[in-house]
Amino acid sequence: MAASRAADDDFARVFSLTLCGDADESDGLRARAREQWVEAARILRAVGARTRWAYVLLRLVCLDITEGEFALAEERLMDVSRLADELGADDLQAAVANLRGVLAVRGGRFADAARLFRGVWRCPGAPPDRRAVSAVGLAVVATFGPPSPTAPDDARAWIDRGRRTHAGLLEPLARHAVGVLLDRLDAHHRAHANGPARTDRECDWLSDSPSVLAAFS
């Protein structure tokens, strides 16, 4: 960080700010992470690096959701979505849809969440890590959403699809993060073999753990 300031290099500074924010967030230091990412986003916007700016905004959205700032999260997602549409960026579009799915889960709008996650899963241009996250999202909807006779089987099917997609992931942070989510779902289903409990807040797994942030950003 000191070297990037001394060199007066905006991109080096953004790179340092983003990585420092990642490290802070993974240690649970969310306020410090937010400061770093907000500054990175400010610089990127000023220099017109719109795609990099969008990926920093996705990190901030994860914090917004975790801290209950749902309106702010949606405002940021609208900005990223407009850019993704303009650029035809499948990865950004899939990331926005997955995070909107998380917002829907947190708001108890399970039908909306299922539609959003299913759209990512079915999108031929969505990268494998985004599709793996959507499979996890659909497993969460089946596990914690409105009960139905097929829900347990649906959850198991989506966990298995997520596992198969996860096996092909190469990016280490996303691979670890998706694996954590799948392991938690597996453990929950084993612990509730007679039917997963639907009254807890386990669905917060999708947004409240530093270990899974990489799956979304």
C-alpha positions in Angstrom: 0.0 0.0 0.0 2.8 2.4 0.9 4.6 1.7 -2.3 1.5 2.3 -4.4 1.0 5.7 -2.7 4.6 6.6 -3.2 4.5 5.7 -6.9 1.2 7.7 -7.3 -0.1 4.7 -9.2 -3.9 4.5 -9.1 -4.2 0.9 -10.3 -1.5 -0.4 -7.9 -3.3 1.4 -5.1 -6.7 -0.1 -6.1 -5.1 -3.6 -6.3 -3.6 -3.1 -2.8 -6.9 -1.7 -1.4 -8.9 -4.6 -2.8 -6.6 -7.3 -1.5 -6.3 -5.6 1.9 -10.1 -5.4 2.0 -10.3 -9.1 1.1 -7.9 -9.9 4.0 -9.8 -7.8 6.5 -13.2 -9.3 5.5 -11.8 -12.8 5.8 -10.7 -11.9 9.3 -14.2 -10.6 10.1 -13.1 -7.0 10.1 -16.0 -5.8 8.0 -15.8 -2.1 8.8 -12.2 -2.0 7.7 -12.9 -4.0 4.6 -15.7 -1.6 3.7 -13.4 1.4 4.0 -10.8 -0.2 1.7 -13.4 -1.2 -0.9 -15.2 2.1 -0.9 -11.9 3.9 -1.6 -11.0 1.4 -4.3 -14.4 1.9 -5.9 -14.0 5.7 -5.8 -10.7 5.6 -7.5 -11.9 3.1 -10.2 -14.9 5.3 -11.0 -12.7 8.4 -11.2 -10.4 6.7 -13.7 -13.2 5.1 -15.7 -12.2 1.5 -15.0 -15.8 0.4 -15.0 -15.5 -3.3 -15.0 -13.1 -3.4 -12.1 -15.3 -0.9 -10.3 -18.3 -3.3 -10.8 -16.5 -6.2 -9.1 -15.6 -4.0 -6.1 -19.2 -3.0 -5.9 -20.2 -6.7 -5.7 -18.0 -7.0 -2.6 -19.7 -4.1 -1.0 -23.1 -5.6 -1.9 -22.2 -8.7 0.2 -21.4 -6.5 3.2 -24.6 -4.5 2.7 -26.7 -7.7 2.7 -24.9 -9.0 5.8 -25.5 -5.7 7.7 -29.1 -5.5 6.6 -28.6 -2.6 4.2 -30.9 -4.2 1.6 -31.9 -1.0 -0.2 -28.3 0.1 -0.6 -27.4 -3.4 -1.8 -30.1 -3.2 -4.5 -29.0 0.3 -5.5 -25.5 -1.0 -6.1 -26.8 -4.1 -7.9 -28.8 -1.8 -10.3 -25.6 0.0 -11.1 -23.7 -3.2 -11.8 -26.7 -4.6 -13.8 -26.8 -1.6 -16.1 -23.1 -1.9 -16.8 -23.4 -5.7 -17.3 -26.3 -5.1 -19.8 -24.3 -2.5 -21.6 -21.2 -4.7 -21.9 -23.0 -8.0 -22.4 -21.0 -9.3 -19.5 -22.4 -12.7 -18.6 -20.3 -13.1 -15.5 -21.5 -9.8 -14.0 -25.1 -10.5 -15.0 -24.9 -13.9 -13.3 -23.3 -12.4 -10.2 -26.1 -9.8 -9.9 -28.8 -12.4 -10.3 -27.2 -14.6 -7.6 -27.0 -11.7 -5.2 -30.6 -10.7 -5.9 -31.5 -14.3 -5.1 -29.8 -13.9 -1.8 -31.8 -10.7 -1.1 -34.9 -12.6 -2.0 -34.0 -15.4 0.4 -33.3 -13.0 3.2 -36.7 -11.3 2.5 -38.5 -14.7 2.6 -39.4 -14.3 -1.1 -38.5 -17.9 -2.0 -40.3 -18.0 -5.3 -38.4 -15.0 -6.6 -35.2 -16.5 -5.3 -35.8 -19.7 -7.1 -36.5 -17.9 -10.3 -33.3 -15.9 -10.1 -31.1 -18.8 -9.2 -32.7 -21.0 -11.9 -32.1 -18.3 -14.5 -28.3 -18.4 -13.7 -28.3 -22.2 -13.7 -29.9 -22.3 -17.1 -27.9 -19.5 -18.7 -25.4 -21.0 -21.2 -23.1 -18.0 -20.7 -22.9 -18.1 -16.9 -19.4 -19.2 -15.7 -19.2 -22.5 -13.7 -18.6 -20.8 -10.4 -21.8 -18.7 -10.8 -23.8 -21.8 -11.8 -22.4 -23.6 -8.7 -23.6 -20.8 -6.5 -27.0 -20.9 -8.1 -27.3 -24.6 -7.4 -26.5 -23.9 -3.8 -29.1 -21.2 -3.8 -31.7 -23.6 -5.2 -30.8 -26.2 -2.5 -31.3 -23.5 0.2 -34.7 -22.6 -1.3 -35.7 -26.2 -1.2 -34.4 -26.7 2.3 -35.7 -23.6 4.0 -38.5 -22.4 1.7 -42.2 -23.4 1.9 -42.5 -27.2 2.6 -43.6 -29.5 -0.2 -43.6 -33.3 -0.7 -40.7 -33.0 -3.2 -38.6 -30.4 -1.3 -36.1 -32.9 0.4 -35.5 -34.6 -2.9 -35.2 -31.3 -4.7 -32.6 -30.1 -2.1 -30.6 -33.3 -2.5 -30.7 -33.0 -6.3 -29.4 -29.4 -6.2 -26.7 -30.3 -3.7 -25.5 -33.1 -6.1 -25.6 -30.7 -9.1 -23.6 -28.2 -7.1 -21.1 -30.9 -6.2 -20.6 -31.9 -9.9 -20.2 -28.3 -11.0 -17.9 -27.6 -8.0 -15.6 -30.4 -9.0 -14.6 -28.5 -12.2 -13.9 -25.2 -10.5 -10.3 -24.0 -10.9 -10.3 -20.6 -9.1 -9.2 -21.5 -5.6 -11.2 -18.9 -3.6 -14.5 -19.7 -5.4 -13.8 -23.4 -5.2 -13.3 -23.2 -1.4 -16.2 -20.9 -0.9 -18.7 -23.1 -2.8 -17.3 -26.2 -1.0 -18.0 -24.6 2.3 -21.6 -23.9 1.4 -22.2 -27.4 0.1 -20.6 -28.9 3.2 -22.9 -26.9 5.4 -26.0 -28.0 3.5 -24.9 -31.6 3.6 -24.3 -31.4 7.4 -27.7 -29.7 7.9 -29.5 -32.4 6.0 -27.7 -35.2 7.9 -28.6 -33.5 11.2 -32.3 -33.2 10.2 -32.7 -36.6 8.5 -36.4 -36.6 9.2 -36.9 -33.2 7.5 -34.8 -30.1 7.6 -35.9 -27.5 10.2 -37.4 -24.4 8.5 -37.7 -22.1 11.4 -34.0 -21.2 11.9 -31.9 -18.7 10.0 -29.5 -21.1 8.3 -30.3 -19.6 5.0 -28.1 -16.7 6.2 -25.2 -18.9 5.2 -25.6 -17.4 1.7 -24.4 -14.0 2.9 -23.1 -13.8 6.4 -19.8 -15.7 6.5 -16.4 -14.4 5.4 -15.5 -17.8 4.1 -18.1 -17.7 1.4 -17.8 -14.1 0.1 -15.6 -15.2 -2.8 -18.4 -17.2 -4.2 -20.3 -14.0 -4.9 -17.7 -11.4 -5.8 
